[in-house]
């Protein structure tokens, strides 16, 4: 299959889905999210693939939503009515559908995380079954500073993994947190030196691929079924509606402007 923003590879029982926009720190735009969803479906059709490594090319796993290729831009209200409600809702749900497609893949997924995993990038990481993170990686959820709620199913996934209190703190304060803190909270499986990241991910992928496939698949589905029965993953159906209802709010627009100005200032200073 041909893709513009990602690359997929298969080597025997191990597949690889790589985000390929290093010049944008693999920011998740509308095109990339649609392609990730398509690739997840493609991997489900490859019976020999038992493990899929989800990675980002270059310096970052993913810097989050791409403000220059935001699907929300296609849902701007217009005097003539613009897109239909159904079309706007579909646009708002692109991120959720991407994360759900990754989480529901038949193969076991391993997030290989280096550099930054920010906002939607962290949600993509959380949608993977296992997460191996370089010890110098930077994790954060800046959506509130952008004037929007965390969407894409991020809230139920974080509550599922780290509990409600820490989810509230990390999402509402927008503070950066370390891979070590994430591991202690249960969000990350392994934290390794950057130079050992590929070796650790490859060893874990081989270990899983060598196991009998049926009990592995059943274990993944069983765990996911238990978490769904506990309520995780059942509350995100309106994420897109909430996002679209918030993003054009006056205070939200002002917050987004301040966030971008701060980010540009840090970039000019080399911070």
Beta strands, then each sheet from edge to edge (+ up, - down):
strand 1: 6-11
strand 2: 14-19
strand 3: 51-56
strand 4: 108-113
strand 5: 116-118
strand 6: 130-134
strand 7: 138-140
strand 8: 190-192
sheet 1: 1+ 2- 3- 4- 6- 8-
sheet 2: 5+ 7+
end
